[in-house]
Amino acid sequence: MRHSETEKEFRVSPLSRSIRMDIFSVDEEENIYNTEMQDKKRNDLVKRSRYYQSLMDTSLLEPGIPNYNHLNQTYLIMIMTFDLFGYGKYRYTFAPRCEEVPECTLEDGADFFEHTWGKPGGSIRGADSFAALS
């Protein structure tokens, strides 16, 4: 990683809700990563990831830049102590994909939901806290 900081705040306007990212990182290719730790299961985490992604994008273009191709690739990684989707996987990876032509993707970043419990075949086993991940 070229740059990392913790508890980074994004605020678009004093009239809108800001976000505070647990870990904000930029790699050598200028890809942006937001890593979030979630210990409590909430029913709004999917929508929260969407909101975080949108605010990250909002901050990436300077005013007056007409070309959206200058947006960096962004990735949201949510590490949880529970299985948000209930399928027993250690990782759920979401990326924009065409339903009619599955091999047609937008190459527009991805969201990763990872948790510390899952069925055999995953990479993290039996960890029940974030301390076990380090």
PLY file of the C-alpha trace (Angstrom):
ply
format ascii 1.0
element vertex 134
property float x
property float y
property float z
element edge 133
property int vertex1
property int vertex2
end_header
0.00 0.00 0.00
1.20 3.45 -0.86
-0.95 5.21 1.75
-3.18 4.14 4.67
-4.98 6.00 7.39
-7.46 5.05 10.07
-10.73 6.74 11.00
-10.80 8.80 7.79
-13.86 11.01 7.54
-15.65 11.90 4.32
-18.13 14.76 4.40
-19.67 16.03 1.15
-21.80 18.74 2.71
-22.64 19.94 6.22
-26.24 19.05 5.35
-25.56 15.39 4.53
-24.43 12.45 6.60
-20.68 11.90 6.74
-18.90 8.58 7.00
-15.88 7.53 9.03
-13.91 4.74 7.41
-12.06 2.32 9.70
-9.12 1.92 7.30
-8.70 3.94 4.09
-5.87 2.79 1.78
-4.47 3.60 -1.64
-2.20 1.16 -3.48
0.53 1.80 -6.05
-1.98 1.68 -8.95
-4.18 4.31 -7.19
-6.88 1.76 -6.30
-8.87 2.87 -3.25
-9.73 0.46 -0.42
-12.10 1.01 2.48
-11.84 -1.73 5.10
-14.57 -1.81 7.74
-14.77 -3.97 10.86
-18.28 -4.92 11.98
-18.89 -6.75 15.24
-22.67 -6.27 15.52
-25.13 -7.67 13.00
-27.31 -4.90 11.60
-29.98 -5.16 8.93
-28.66 -2.13 7.01
-25.10 -3.24 6.19
-25.71 -3.81 2.48
-27.21 -0.34 2.05
-24.48 1.10 4.25
-21.84 -0.36 1.92
-23.63 1.29 -1.03
-23.64 4.66 0.75
-19.95 4.39 1.69
-19.07 3.50 -1.91
-20.99 6.49 -3.25
-19.27 8.94 -0.89
-15.88 7.51 -1.77
-16.63 8.12 -5.46
-17.88 11.64 -4.79
-14.52 12.63 -3.34
-12.43 11.26 -6.24
-13.11 13.86 -8.93
-12.17 17.52 -8.71
-14.84 20.05 -9.75
-14.84 20.67 -13.49
-13.40 17.26 -14.50
-15.85 16.10 -17.19
-14.38 12.62 -17.73
-15.69 10.00 -15.30
-13.02 7.58 -16.53
-10.70 9.40 -14.12
-12.51 7.74 -11.20
-10.23 5.33 -9.33
-11.18 1.70 -8.83
-12.68 1.43 -5.36
-13.13 -1.59 -3.13
-15.12 -1.91 0.07
-14.01 -4.75 2.34
-16.29 -5.45 5.30
-14.87 -7.88 7.86
-17.51 -9.23 10.25
-17.74 -11.66 13.14
-20.96 -13.11 11.69
-22.27 -14.47 8.38
-24.38 -11.62 7.00
-25.95 -13.68 4.21
-26.27 -17.06 5.96
-24.74 -19.31 3.28
-21.73 -20.38 5.35
-19.12 -18.78 3.10
-16.10 -16.95 4.45
-16.20 -14.42 1.60
-18.97 -12.97 -0.52
-17.72 -10.91 -3.48
-20.08 -8.61 -5.34
-19.26 -6.88 -8.62
-21.50 -5.20 -11.22
-22.47 -7.86 -13.76
-25.03 -8.08 -16.53
-27.75 -10.63 -15.71
-28.40 -11.40 -19.39
-24.70 -11.81 -20.26
-22.91 -12.89 -17.04
-19.42 -12.58 -18.57
-20.14 -8.88 -19.25
-18.96 -6.92 -16.20
-18.52 -3.22 -15.57
-14.98 -3.53 -14.13
-16.07 -1.00 -11.57
-14.67 -2.15 -8.25
-16.22 -4.65 -5.90
-17.59 -5.11 -2.43
-16.24 -7.92 -0.27
-18.09 -9.16 2.79
-15.86 -11.42 4.90
-16.58 -12.99 8.24
-14.77 -15.06 10.81
-17.06 -18.13 10.75
-17.81 -20.39 7.81
-17.83 -23.86 6.41
-14.62 -25.75 5.56
-12.89 -24.49 2.45
-12.47 -20.90 3.60
-9.30 -19.20 4.70
-10.22 -18.11 8.24
-11.45 -20.75 10.69
-12.80 -20.56 14.19
-11.86 -16.94 14.79
-14.54 -15.31 16.88
-13.06 -11.84 17.25
-11.06 -9.33 15.29
-8.08 -9.99 17.56
-7.86 -13.50 16.12
-7.50 -12.02 12.63
-4.21 -10.24 13.39
0 1
1 2
2 3
3 4
4 5
5 6
6 7
7 8
8 9
9 10
10 11
11 12
12 13
13 14
14 15
15 16
16 17
17 18
18 19
19 20
20 21
21 22
22 23
23 24
24 25
25 26
26 27
27 28
28 29
29 30
30 31
31 32
32 33
33 34
34 35
35 36
36 37
37 38
38 39
39 40
40 41
41 42
42 43
43 44
44 45
45 46
46 47
47 48
48 49
49 50
50 51
51 52
52 53
53 54
54 55
55 56
56 57
57 58
58 59
59 60
60 61
61 62
62 63
63 64
64 65
65 66
66 67
67 68
68 69
69 70
70 71
71 72
72 73
73 74
74 75
75 76
76 77
77 78
78 79
79 80
80 81
81 82
82 83
83 84
84 85
85 86
86 87
87 88
88 89
89 90
90 91
91 92
92 93
93 94
94 95
95 96
96 97
97 98
98 99
99 100
100 101
101 102
102 103
103 104
104 105
105 106
106 107
107 108
108 109
109 110
110 111
111 112
112 113
113 114
114 115
115 116
116 117
117 118
118 119
119 120
120 121
121 122
122 123
123 124
124 125
125 126
126 127
127 128
128 129
129 130
130 131
131 132
132 133
